[in-house]
Amino acid sequence: MTVVLASIAAGGDAIIMASDKMLTQQDLTYQYEHDGTKIRALGPYLVGYAGTTVFADDIICRGYDTEKPIREFIKALSGYYIEYQLGLANKIVLKSVGLDLEEFNKNRLNYPPQLQQIIHEGIKEVKVGVQLIVCGYDGDEPRIFQIGQDGVYNTVHSVGYAAIGIGQVHVANFYIIEPVAQTPSRS
């Protein structure tokens, strides 16, 4: 079972992130235990992932400006995730019929409506299959963000924890039983 979790601890003075060691490969329906980690330090930020390892590595290891505040960092990471997923859809759906996304969008009316619909549905079907948790500080305030399989990020630090992967429901059940103490603001 795959699970990555992050939690604000010690009244906001610490953020804890943990993961299992199960990895998934692209287009495979099984997982295996690996000695690697699903948590990476990118400058002052921690990024944990669940899902297809190859895609996660491509998205996480892009070379982001980690000097930026966490909100700008998360926007860049989320933006690249969406761009990456569209690029993958372009390769799978459009390049296979000799088109690319830019050409299709410019000349969409030149294609029959049925083909347009098939292409749009095909693009929506392509999913990278990666979820991310990003942790760091905004000044003295602990921050946790979650990026879903659509590439869009959400703030979850007000809840005090986040979990991704197939085991996220088990983590949520734990926190229902053992709620995270509200972190007082240090402003």
C-alpha positions as CSV (number, residue, x, y, z in Angstrom):
1,M,0.0,0.0,0.0
2,T,1.4,3.4,-1.0
3,V,1.1,6.3,1.4
4,V,3.0,9.5,1.9
5,L,2.0,11.8,4.7
6,A,3.0,15.2,6.1
7,S,2.1,16.7,9.4
8,I,2.7,19.9,11.2
9,A,4.3,19.2,14.6
10,A,5.7,20.9,17.7
11,G,3.3,23.8,17.5
12,G,4.4,24.6,14.0
13,D,8.1,24.4,14.7
14,A,8.5,21.2,12.7
15,I,6.9,19.5,9.7
16,I,7.2,15.7,9.6
17,M,7.0,13.8,6.3
18,A,7.1,10.1,5.9
19,S,6.5,7.5,3.2
20,D,6.4,3.8,2.6
21,K,8.9,2.3,0.2
22,M,6.5,0.9,-2.4
23,L,7.2,2.1,-6.0
24,T,5.1,1.9,-9.1
25,Q,6.4,1.9,-12.7
26,Q,4.6,3.4,-15.7
27,D,1.9,1.1,-17.1
28,L,2.4,-1.6,-14.6
29,T,-0.3,-2.9,-12.3
30,Y,1.9,-3.9,-9.5
31,Q,4.2,-2.3,-6.9
32,Y,7.4,-3.4,-5.4
33,E,9.5,-2.4,-2.4
34,H,12.6,-0.4,-3.2
35,D,15.5,1.1,-1.2
36,G,14.8,4.6,-2.6
37,T,12.8,7.3,-1.1
38,K,9.6,9.0,-2.3
39,I,10.6,12.2,-0.5
40,R,13.0,14.7,-2.0
41,A,14.6,17.8,-0.5
42,L,14.5,20.6,-3.1
43,G,16.3,23.5,-1.4
44,P,14.2,24.3,1.7
45,Y,11.2,22.3,0.6
46,L,10.3,18.7,0.9
47,V,8.4,17.0,-1.9
48,G,6.8,13.6,-1.5
49,Y,5.1,11.7,-4.3
50,A,2.8,8.7,-4.8
51,G,2.2,7.3,-8.3
52,T,4.2,6.5,-11.4
53,T,7.8,6.9,-10.4
54,V,9.2,7.8,-13.9
55,F,6.7,10.7,-14.2
56,A,7.2,11.8,-10.7
57,D,11.0,12.0,-11.2
58,D,10.5,14.0,-14.4
59,I,8.2,16.5,-12.7
60,I,10.2,16.8,-9.4
61,C,13.7,17.0,-10.9
62,R,13.0,19.8,-13.4
63,G,15.3,22.3,-11.7
64,Y,13.0,24.8,-10.0
65,D,14.1,28.1,-8.4
66,T,14.0,27.0,-4.7
67,E,15.0,30.5,-3.6
68,K,11.4,31.7,-4.3
69,P,8.8,31.7,-1.5
70,I,6.9,28.5,-1.1
71,R,3.7,29.8,-2.8
72,E,5.7,30.7,-5.9
73,F,7.5,27.4,-5.8
74,I,4.3,25.5,-5.6
75,K,2.8,27.5,-8.5
76,A,5.8,26.7,-10.7
77,L,5.7,23.0,-9.7
78,S,1.9,22.8,-10.4
79,G,2.3,24.7,-13.6
80,Y,5.0,22.3,-14.9
81,Y,2.9,19.3,-13.8
82,I,0.0,20.5,-16.0
83,E,2.4,21.3,-18.9
84,Y,4.0,17.9,-18.5
85,Q,0.7,16.1,-18.6
86,L,-0.4,18.1,-21.7
87,G,2.9,17.2,-23.4
88,L,2.3,13.6,-22.6
89,A,-1.3,13.8,-24.0
90,N,0.1,15.5,-27.1
91,K,2.5,12.6,-27.7
92,I,0.0,9.9,-27.1
93,V,-3.2,11.3,-28.7
94,L,-2.1,13.8,-31.3
95,K,1.4,12.8,-32.5
96,S,0.0,9.3,-33.2
97,V,-2.2,10.8,-35.9
98,G,0.5,13.2,-37.2
99,L,-0.8,16.3,-35.3
100,D,0.4,18.4,-32.4
101,L,-1.6,20.4,-29.9
102,E,-0.6,23.8,-31.2
103,E,-1.5,22.9,-34.8
104,F,-4.8,21.3,-33.7
105,N,-5.8,24.3,-31.6
106,K,-5.0,26.7,-34.4
107,N,-6.9,24.8,-37.0
108,R,-9.5,23.0,-34.9
109,L,-12.4,24.0,-37.3
110,N,-10.7,22.1,-40.1
111,Y,-11.4,18.8,-38.4
112,P,-14.8,17.1,-38.3
113,P,-16.6,17.6,-34.9
114,Q,-16.4,13.9,-34.2
115,L,-12.6,13.9,-34.6
116,Q,-12.5,17.0,-32.4
117,Q,-14.5,15.2,-29.7
118,I,-12.3,12.1,-29.9
119,I,-9.2,14.2,-29.5
120,H,-10.6,16.2,-26.6
121,E,-11.7,13.1,-24.8
122,G,-8.4,11.4,-25.5
123,I,-6.5,14.4,-24.0
124,K,-8.7,14.3,-20.9
125,E,-8.0,10.6,-20.5
126,V,-4.2,11.0,-20.3
127,K,-3.2,11.2,-16.7
128,V,0.3,11.2,-15.3
129,G,-0.9,9.4,-12.2
130,V,1.2,11.3,-9.7
131,Q,0.2,13.0,-6.5
132,L,2.5,15.3,-4.6
133,I,2.8,16.8,-1.1
134,V,5.0,19.9,-0.7
135,C,6.1,21.2,2.7
136,G,8.0,24.2,3.7
137,Y,7.8,27.5,5.6
138,D,6.5,30.9,4.6
139,G,8.5,33.0,7.0
140,D,7.8,31.2,10.3
141,E,4.5,29.7,9.2
142,P,4.5,26.0,8.3
143,R,2.9,25.2,4.9
144,I,1.6,22.0,3.3
145,F,0.4,21.8,-0.2
146,Q,-1.1,18.9,-2.1
147,I,-1.0,18.5,-5.9
148,G,-3.6,16.1,-7.2
149,Q,-3.6,13.9,-10.3
150,D,-4.9,16.9,-12.4
151,G,-1.8,18.9,-11.5
152,V,-3.8,21.5,-9.5
153,Y,-2.5,22.4,-6.0
154,N,-4.5,22.9,-2.8
155,T,-3.4,24.4,0.5
156,V,-3.9,21.9,3.4
157,H,-1.8,23.4,6.2
158,S,-4.9,24.7,8.0
159,V,-5.9,21.1,8.5
160,G,-2.4,20.3,9.8
161,Y,-1.7,17.2,7.7
162,A,-1.9,15.8,4.2
163,A,-1.7,12.3,2.8
164,I,-1.5,10.9,-0.7
165,G,-1.5,7.5,-2.3
166,I,-3.9,4.6,-1.9
167,G,-3.3,4.6,1.8
168,Q,-4.5,8.2,2.3
169,V,-7.8,7.0,3.6
170,H,-6.1,5.2,6.4
171,V,-4.2,8.3,7.4
172,A,-7.4,10.4,7.4
173,N,-9.0,7.8,9.7
174,F,-6.1,8.1,12.1
175,Y,-6.3,11.9,12.2
176,I,-10.0,11.7,12.8
177,I,-9.3,9.6,15.9
178,E,-6.1,11.5,16.8
179,P,-6.7,15.1,15.5
180,V,-3.8,17.4,14.9
181,A,-3.7,20.1,17.5
182,Q,-4.4,23.5,16.0
183,T,-1.2,25.4,15.5
184,P,-1.4,28.9,16.9
185,S,-0.4,31.7,14.6
186,R,3.0,33.2,15.3
187,S,2.2,36.6,13.7
